[in-house]
């Protein structure tokens, strides 16, 4: 008897025959390429499914895109049709706007107190008759803005003018100032150039240097300053600088008692404790306190005079930074015209450099203003030139690195310095 072959080869050979015969039993006799057709059919099915998925996804994306565009257009149309919202600025800035009123309740004084990160303070005094771009009302005098739109509109206008946010408010009158002056005793109007305030049948004259005045005299000088568009803005700043210096000499106990009196004579949205602490900090001898008048020029005529801000100088004033505090600047008179050094010093004061004035003529007439700078003061010299509106910046390697020397020339007159 022949043995069966159970080897792998014989087994696979039989298996192939059986599989072939099995498939042949099910395959149609007229379709010899049946497997190829089934593969092609599967591929056609897959393609149809893929096309369907792409079409559905495309339709969904189109709907979403249309909805997004529709909502964006509707939102933009709503924003354009609605009036612009008045935004005062970031909360927590700590900046305080101070509004002073006369006996009739009219706004006559304006200032913004800005705390520094180093712990000091800057007080920016703004003449109430300054013309400023007012949201929704064009250019208006600041003393009229509050009548047009209240405190909120005044806040926004001043914030736009100075480019600083406003958070708190202090509203005071002459009775408030009288309480401060009673504690201060006197105010020293320290000025680098002579100033005159005509009006009221008397001319208030402040000579170069110290001009101490008692409480009543100080308040009279301030009132003269508020009614004058020439020297008035400078004198107003001198008043508050001198007042703060006198208050800083008082004992802390006296200043603490004064805060309680003040809160009965003014209005503020600050907490009582916060106001007291702010007042004590601002009048402390251990903290820097600088008063800066807004750079303006007189415009109009007669009783209708007003003041226009000088954008370049306002920008320089508000951009003044601690990094510039160690620049020193000397201004010399390179002409035979008296007063040009003092006028240039006023023009350049917003830069916050330490300024030394040499008003006597050098004996040599310079046709062009020279701005000589040390190796690290080139940018500062360019800022000086921008404010003066003239001058040639010259880098001098023999000067101190952060020293600036300005030699005034005949290319700018005293009238131009005082007018700009």
WOVEN-V11533 format. One record per pair of residues at least 24 apart in sequence whose ideal C-beta (glycine too) atoms are under 8 Angstrom apart, sorted by the first residue. I is the first residue (numbers start at 1). J is the second residue. Records with the same first field share a line. If there is no record, write none. Layout:
I = J + J
//
This chain:
83 = 136
84 = 135 + 136
86 = 135 + 152 + 153 + 155 + 156
87 = 156
88 = 152 + 155 + 156 + 159 + 165 + 166 + 167
89 = 159 + 164 + 165 + 166 + 167
90 = 165
91 = 167
92 = 167
93 = 164 + 165 + 166 + 167
94 = 167 + 168
95 = 164 + 165 + 166 + 167 + 168
96 = 166 + 167 + 168 + 169 + 170 + 270 + 278
97 = 154 + 155 + 158 + 166 + 168 + 169 + 170
98 = 170 + 171 + 172
99 = 146 + 151 + 154 + 169 + 170 + 171 + 172
100 = 171 + 172 + 173 + 176 + 177
101 = 171 + 172 + 173
102 = 173 + 174
103 = 173 + 174
106 = 143
107 = 142 + 143 + 146
108 = 143 + 226
109 = 226 + 236
110 = 142 + 158
111 = 240
112 = 158 + 162 + 164 + 166
113 = 282
114 = 164
116 = 288 + 322
118 = 288 + 322
119 = 281 + 287 + 288
120 = 287 + 288 + 289 + 290
121 = 281 + 282 + 287 + 288 + 289 + 290
122 = 290 + 291 + 292
123 = 240 + 244 + 289 + 290 + 291 + 292
124 = 162 + 291 + 292 + 293 + 294 + 317
125 = 233 + 236 + 237 + 240 + 291 + 292 + 293 + 294
126 = 158 + 161 + 294
127 = 226 + 229 + 232 + 233 + 236 + 294 + 296 + 307
128 = 226
129 = 229 + 305 + 306 + 307
130 = 161 + 294 + 296 + 306 + 307 + 308 + 309
131 = 299 + 306 + 307 + 308 + 309
132 = 157 + 158 + 160 + 161 + 309
133 = 157 + 160 + 161
135 = 160
141 = 306
161 = 309 + 314
162 = 314 + 318
163 = 318
164 = 318
168 = 268 + 269 + 270
169 = 267 + 268 + 269
170 = 266 + 267 + 268 + 270 + 275
171 = 266 + 267 + 268
172 = 265 + 266 + 267
173 = 265 + 266
174 = 219
175 = 265
176 = 262 + 265 + 266
177 = 219 + 222
178 = 215 + 219
179 = 258 + 261 + 262 + 265
180 = 243 + 247 + 258 + 262
181 = 215 + 216 + 218 + 219 + 243
182 = 215
183 = 247 + 250 + 254 + 255 + 258
184 = 215 + 243 + 246 + 247 + 250
185 = 214 + 215 + 246
186 = 212 + 213 + 214 + 215 + 218 + 246
187 = 212 + 213 + 215 + 218 + 239 + 242 + 243 + 246
188 = 212 + 213 + 242 + 245 + 246
189 = 213 + 218 + 221 + 235 + 238 + 239 + 242
190 = 238 + 241 + 242
191 = 234 + 238
192 = 342 + 345 + 346 + 357
193 = 339 + 342 + 343 + 345 + 346
195 = 231 + 234 + 235
196 = 230 + 231
197 = 221 + 224 + 225 + 228 + 231 + 232 + 235
198 = 228
199 = 224 + 227 + 228
200 = 224
204 = 235
206 = 235 + 238
218 = 242 + 243
229 = 298 + 305 + 306 + 307
230 = 298
233 = 293 + 294 + 296 + 307
234 = 293 + 346
236 = 293
237 = 291 + 292 + 293
238 = 291
240 = 291
241 = 289 + 290 + 291
244 = 282 + 283 + 289 + 291
247 = 283
248 = 283 + 284 + 285 + 289
249 = 285
250 = 283
252 = 280
255 = 279 + 280 + 283
256 = 280
290 = 352
292 = 317 + 349 + 350
295 = 350
297 = 419 + 420
310 = 420
312 = 386 + 387
313 = 347 + 350 + 387
314 = 350
316 = 350 + 351 + 383 + 386 + 387
317 = 350 + 352
320 = 350 + 351 + 352
324 = 351 + 352 + 353 + 380
325 = 352 + 354
326 = 402
327 = 351 + 353 + 354 + 377 + 380 + 402 + 403 + 404
328 = 353 + 354 + 356 + 400 + 402 + 403 + 404
329 = 353 + 354 + 355 + 356 + 384 + 403 + 404 + 405 + 406
330 = 355 + 356 + 357 + 358 + 403 + 404 + 405 + 406
331 = 355 + 356 + 357 + 358 + 406 + 408
332 = 358 + 362 + 405 + 406 + 407 + 408
333 = 358 + 359 + 360 + 361 + 362 + 408
334 = 361 + 362 + 364 + 365 + 366 + 369 + 370 + 407 + 408 + 409 + 410
335 = 361 + 365 + 366 + 408 + 409 + 410
336 = 361 + 365
337 = 413 + 414
339 = 414
340 = 408 + 412 + 413 + 414 + 417
341 = 408
343 = 414 + 417 + 418
344 = 388 + 406 + 408 + 417
346 = 417
347 = 387 + 388 + 417 + 420
348 = 384 + 387 + 388 + 406
350 = 387
351 = 380 + 383 + 384 + 387
353 = 380 + 404
362 = 407
365 = 409 + 410
366 = 407 + 408 + 409 + 410
367 = 409 + 410 + 411
368 = 392 + 409 + 410 + 411
369 = 406 + 407 + 408 + 409 + 411 + 412
370 = 394 + 405 + 406 + 407 + 409
371 = 404 + 405 + 406
372 = 396 + 399 + 404 + 405 + 406 + 407
373 = 399 + 403 + 404 + 405
374 = 399 + 400 + 401 + 402 + 403 + 404
375 = 401
376 = 401 + 402
377 = 401 + 402 + 403 + 404
380 = 404
388 = 412 + 417
389 = 416 + 420
//
